[in-house]
Amino acid sequence: MINKRLLVKNLLAHNDENSFYDKKRFISIGEKEGKAKFLKHVCALANSNPANNSYIVVGVEDEDNKIVGVDFFDDSKIQNLVNAYLDNPPIISYENIPFPHLPEGKVVGLVTIKSNGKVCALRKNIWKYYGGAVFFREGSISLPKAFDIELKNINSEKVATIEQHARNNIELTLDGVIDFINNRHADLTSNYKVFKEQFVVCWAGNAKRVKDQTYYSRVDIELINEQVKLFYSALDEVSISYDEDTFSTLEYVQLGLGKQQKYFPLEEVVITFSNNGSYKIDSNLVFEPPEYDKKTLHHIFNANNALIQKVVKGIKLSPAEEQDLQYLPDTYLICYLNGFEESLALMEEARPVLKSYDKDIYESLKLALRILRKVRYN
């Protein structure tokens, strides 16, 4: 069992990116250019390492390897994106790796790429890359290649050594549990469960009882053995259940117009642990978007656009407008879910504006975009 935090450190010890490892300050697969560049690197790493894993570490400064972190990213459908755009797609996963010095909610992203042993190529055009293009790694750069295309196994031993040095042990596991409960989440209700005598899942949050069900807010869930953060949200509410073989979460999101807010189930995730030291994660989107009158939404949509323009121009908002701005991420989200597709582009454009204007509204906007990403991929 690999300790992913150790693996990241071992990869970063190779200061220069190479044919089996790349590092990024961030990735942006919500826009066409960022998605295209991400797919190019995945394709190149898969072709350059047909017999072993390749990795992309996200949240690291390129110049000095400083770990600065990125926002928690929990898109379980990232494989769908790769399958849609690549022929002979590799198996891919994105994991969130906590580091003690990073602020709450920040992690290092670890993308693991496993080739299927065949030449990987772009299936269709995206951004400035043409369908049929094949990419390989040359040093630290992903470049297209049009002739002499041959898969070569040149890194197997080196990658195997790096992964071997990142193997977990009981000391690291115990230290991880103690740190999670006593240090990082001393102010929250914390718990842990051991599965199959091998896996330790820890979770923490503000617990509240409603009838016979316990719900958690400010939720953090980690698979301690591998130092992988399974779930994090400062805003959503989550119910947790488990038995001897599985650990399940059901995430709820709060949505509504103005003060008329309701909780809606968003996604159910079930982790199944096996006796052979493996586990699998299945996610199921259970979200049923609320429907509203189109005329009402059209009025709200135009009002949101006017609010953003006022903020951009530095025009002072009235108390009523300040309150409407608090609900802007939710109302843009509801507009999109009810057919106002241009809301997505407007939300993306509003990111830098709201980030400098109000931290809490900006965090709500990021949550709304996260929900949209999940809905669109499904």
Long-range contacts (C-beta under 8 A, 24 or more apart in sequence): 1-167, 1-168, 1-198, 1-225, 1-226, 1-277, 2-163, 2-166, 2-167, 2-168, 2-226, 3-166, 3-167, 3-168, 3-172, 3-225, 3-226, 3-227, 4-95, 4-97, 4-110, 4-166, 4-226, 4-227, 4-228, 5-97, 5-98, 5-99, 5-227, 6-165, 6-166, 6-168, 6-172, 6-227, 7-55, 7-110, 7-162, 7-163, 7-166, 8-57, 8-97, 8-108, 8-110, 9-166, 10-162, 10-165, 10-166, 11-55, 11-57, 11-162, 12-57, 12-60, 12-65, 12-67, 15-65, 16-139, 16-140, 17-139, 17-140, 18-137, 18-139, 18-140, 19-45, 19-48, 19-49, 19-137, 19-138, 19-139, 19-154, 19-155, 20-45, 20-48, 20-49, 20-52, 20-53, 20-54, 20-55, 20-137, 20-155, 20-158, 20-159, 21-54, 21-55, 21-56, 21-57, 22-54, 22-55, 22-56, 22-57, 22-137, 22-140, 22-142, 23-56, 23-57, 23-58, 23-60, 23-62, 23-65, 24-56, 24-57, 24-58, 24-59, 24-60, 24-62, 25-58, 25-59, 25-60, 25-61, 25-62, 25-68, 26-58, 26-59, 26-70, 27-56, 27-58, 27-109, 29-78, 29-81, 30-348, 30-369, 30-373, 31-348, 32-126, 32-127, 33-127, 35-81, 35-85, 35-126, 35-127, 36-126, 36-127, 36-128, 36-129, 37-127, 39-81, 39-82, 39-85, 39-86, 39-122, 39-126, 39-129, 40-122, 40-129, 40-135, 40-142, 41-135, 41-142, 42-82, 42-86, 42-90, 42-92, 42-111, 42-113, 42-120, 43-86, 43-120, 43-121, 43-122, 43-134, 43-135, 43-142, 44-135, 44-136, 44-137, 44-142, 44-143, 45-90, 45-113, 45-137, 45-142, 46-89, 46-90, 46-113, 46-114, 46-115, 46-120, 47-115, 47-119, 47-120, 47-134, 47-135, 47-136, 47-137, 47-151, 48-136, 48-137, 48-155, 49-113, 49-115, 49-155, 49-159, 50-115, 50-117, 50-118, 50-151, 50-152, 50-153, 51-115, 51-117, 51-153, 51-156, 52-153, 52-155, 52-156, 52-159, 52-160, 53-112, 53-113, 53-114, 53-159, 53-163, 54-112, 54-113, 54-114, 54-115, 54-159, 55-110, 55-111, 55-112, 55-113, 56-109, 56-110, 56-111, 56-113, 57-108, 57-109, 57-110, 57-111, 58-108, 58-109, 58-110, 58-111, 59-106, 59-107, 59-108, 59-109, 60-108, 67-99, 67-101, 67-102, 67-108, 68-102, 68-106, 69-99, 69-102, 69-103, 69-106, 69-107, 69-108, 70-106, 70-107, 70-108, 70-109, 71-105, 71-106, 71-107, 71-366, 72-96, 72-105, 72-106, 72-107, 72-229, 72-232, 72-233, 73-109, 74-231, 74-232, 74-370, 75-373, 75-374, 75-377, 76-269, 76-281, 76-283, 77-283, 77-374, 77-377, 77-378, 80-377, 81-377, 84-123, 85-122, 85-123, 85-124, 85-126, 86-120, 86-121, 86-122, 86-123, 87-120, 87-121, 87-122, 87-123, 88-116, 88-118, 88-119, 88-120, 88-121, 89-116, 89-120, 90-114, 90-115, 90-116, 90-120, 91-116, 95-226, 95-228, 95-229, 96-228, 96-229, 96-230, 96-232, 97-227, 97-228, 97-229, 98-222, 98-227, 98-229, 100-179, 100-184, 104-234, 105-232, 105-234, 107-229, 107-232, 115-151, 117-151, 118-151, 119-149, 119-151, 168-225, 168-226, 173-200, 173-224, 173-225, 176-200, 176-202, 176-222, 176-224, 176-225, 176-227, 177-202, 177-224, 180-204, 180-222, 180-224, 184-220, 185-220, 188-218, 188-220, 189-216, 192-224, 193-242, 193-247, 195-244, 195-245, 195-247, 195-273, 195-279, 196-245, 196-273, 196-274, 196-275, 196-277, 198-225, 198-273, 198-277, 199-223, 199-225, 199-273, 199-279, 200-224, 200-225, 201-230, 201-242, 201-247, 201-271, 203-240, 205-238, 213-239, 214-239, 214-240, 215-239, 215-252, 216-240, 221-249, 223-271, 230-269, 230-271, 230-281, 231-269, 233-367, 234-363, 235-363, 235-364, 235-367, 236-266, 236-367, 237-263, 245-272, 245-273, 246-270, 246-271, 246-272, 246-273, 247-271, 247-273, 250-286, 253-287, 253-367, 253-371, 254-330, 255-290, 255-330, 255-333, 255-334, 256-290, 256-330, 256-334, 257-292, 257-296, 257-300, 257-327, 257-330, 257-331, 257-334, 258-327, 262-290, 264-288, 264-289, 264-290, 266-371, 266-374, 267-374, 285-374, 285-375, 285-378, 287-371, 287-374, 287-375, 289-334, 289-337, 289-338, 289-375, 290-334, 290-337, 291-338, 292-334, 292-338, 294-338, 294-339, 297-334, 297-335, 297-338, 297-340, 298-340, 300-331, 300-335, 301-331, 301-332, 301-335, 301-340, 301-343, 304-328, 304-331, 304-332, 304-335, 304-346, 305-346, 308-346, 308-349, 308-350, 308-353, 311-353, 311-354, 311-357, 312-353, 325-358, 325-361, 326-360, 326-361, 326-364, 328-354, 328-361, 328-365, 329-361, 329-364, 329-365, 329-367, 329-368, 330-364, 330-368, 332-368, 333-368, 333-371, 333-372, 336-372, 337-375, 344-372, 347-372
